[in-house]
Amino acid sequence: MPANVVLLPLPPYAPELNPAERLWLDVKRNIDVTIRAVREDLVALRDHVAERLCSYTPAQMQSLTGYGYLTNAVNALK
């Protein structure tokens, strides 16, 4: 391992370190379980989730995944 790399142990669940967690939380909140096929058919559920993901605008995606401290850290690397 390079000398300039430091491994830090992370807690088992740390949504603040994984921006996708907020996205999945929003997707789960918006799954329409009133649709029978979504409740009973895995393909219908997959398609429903895919449709939901494709419906996000770039601004919505950024608001869900754009933690300020993470974007600032990435921008500082440029």
Secondary structure as UniProt FT lines:
FT   TURN            3..4
FT   HELIX           15..17
FT   HELIX           20..29
FT   TURN            33..34
FT   HELIX           36..40
FT   HELIX           42..54
FT   HELIX           58..65
FT   HELIX           68..77
//
